[in-house]
Amino acid sequence: QVQTVESGGGLVQPGGSLTLSCVCSINNFKDYVMGWYRQAAGKQPEFVATIMTGGTQTYLPSVNGRFTISRDNAKNTVHLQMNNLKPEDTAVYHCKCGHWPWGQGTQVTVSS
């Protein structure tokens, strides 16, 4: 059974930074698209960023230029570096490994 484990969330002030990490227990990690999604309280989930097998990245427009997704194929890990965080970034962030269901998520709260 595939396990997706996210970490790195927390409470941060506006303008601060966090780095989220996700480990995917899948074979041939390098052959799959990896992504981050988020769900704020009372709202629908939304796409945040994806990284293709070749490294091409795509971002939600509101995070473009502030967030960076990266992958380490040797460690089955995908990261999300988040800078200049805003209160509207507050959500539970979920990692998606390929076509498998996303993990439990990690809470990010941006507040002063």
C-alpha positions as CSV (number, residue, x, y, z in Angstrom):
1,Q,0.0,0.0,0.0
2,V,1.3,3.4,-0.9
3,Q,2.1,5.8,1.9
4,T,2.3,9.5,1.5
5,V,3.7,11.3,4.5
6,E,3.8,15.1,4.6
7,S,5.7,17.2,7.1
8,G,7.0,20.8,7.7
9,G,3.8,22.7,8.4
10,G,3.3,25.1,11.3
11,L,2.4,28.6,12.4
12,V,4.3,31.5,10.7
13,Q,3.8,35.2,10.6
14,P,2.9,37.0,7.3
15,G,6.0,37.3,5.2
16,G,7.6,34.3,6.7
17,S,8.8,31.0,5.1
18,L,8.2,27.3,5.5
19,T,9.4,24.3,3.6
20,L,7.0,21.3,3.3
21,S,8.3,17.8,2.5
22,C,6.6,14.7,1.3
23,V,7.9,11.1,1.2
24,C,6.2,8.7,-1.2
25,S,6.6,5.0,-0.7
26,I,6.3,4.1,-4.4
27,N,8.5,2.3,-6.8
28,N,9.9,4.2,-9.7
29,F,9.2,7.5,-8.1
30,K,11.1,9.3,-10.9
31,D,8.5,8.2,-13.4
32,Y,5.6,10.0,-11.8
33,V,4.3,13.6,-11.6
34,M,4.3,15.0,-8.1
35,G,2.0,17.7,-6.8
36,W,0.9,19.8,-3.9
37,Y,-2.7,20.7,-3.2
38,R,-4.3,22.6,-0.3
39,Q,-7.7,22.9,1.3
40,A,-8.7,25.8,3.5
41,A,-11.4,25.4,6.1
42,G,-14.8,25.5,4.5
43,K,-13.4,25.6,0.9
44,Q,-12.8,23.3,-1.9
45,P,-9.4,21.8,-2.4
46,E,-7.2,23.6,-4.9
47,F,-4.1,22.8,-6.9
48,V,-0.9,24.5,-5.7
49,A,2.0,23.1,-7.8
50,T,3.1,20.2,-9.8
51,I,6.5,19.0,-11.0
52,M,6.8,16.7,-14.0
53,T,9.2,13.9,-14.4
54,G,11.5,16.1,-16.4
55,G,11.4,18.9,-13.8
56,T,8.9,21.2,-15.5
57,Q,6.9,23.1,-12.8
58,T,3.4,24.5,-12.8
59,Y,1.9,26.8,-10.2
60,L,-1.3,28.3,-9.0
61,P,-1.1,31.9,-10.2
62,S,-1.4,33.3,-6.7
63,V,1.7,31.4,-5.4
64,N,3.8,31.8,-8.6
65,G,7.0,33.6,-7.6
66,R,6.6,32.8,-3.9
67,F,6.5,29.0,-3.9
68,T,9.0,26.5,-5.4
69,I,8.3,22.8,-5.9
70,S,11.3,20.5,-6.2
71,R,11.9,16.7,-6.2
72,D,14.7,14.4,-5.0
73,N,14.2,11.2,-6.9
74,A,17.0,9.4,-5.0
75,K,15.0,10.0,-1.7
76,N,11.4,9.6,-3.1
77,T,10.8,13.1,-1.8
78,V,9.1,16.2,-3.0
79,H,9.4,19.6,-1.4
80,L,7.5,22.9,-1.4
81,Q,9.5,25.9,-0.5
82,M,7.0,28.7,0.5
83,N,8.2,32.3,0.9
84,N,6.5,35.5,1.6
85,L,3.5,33.7,3.1
86,K,0.2,35.4,3.3
87,P,-2.8,34.8,5.6
88,E,-4.7,33.4,2.5
89,D,-2.1,30.6,2.2
90,T,-3.5,29.1,5.4
91,A,-4.7,25.6,4.7
92,V,-4.0,21.9,5.0
93,Y,-1.4,21.1,2.4
94,H,-1.5,17.7,0.8
95,C,1.0,15.9,-1.4
96,K,0.0,13.7,-4.3
97,C,2.3,11.0,-5.5
98,G,1.5,10.1,-9.1
99,H,-2.1,8.8,-9.4
100,W,-2.3,7.7,-5.8
101,P,-4.6,9.4,-3.3
102,W,-3.0,12.3,-1.4
103,G,-1.8,12.0,2.2
104,Q,-3.2,13.2,5.5
105,G,-1.7,16.6,5.0
106,T,0.2,19.2,7.1
107,Q,-1.4,22.3,8.5
108,V,0.0,25.7,7.5
109,T,-1.2,28.7,9.4
110,V,-0.2,32.2,8.5
111,S,-1.1,34.7,11.2
112,S,0.3,37.5,13.2
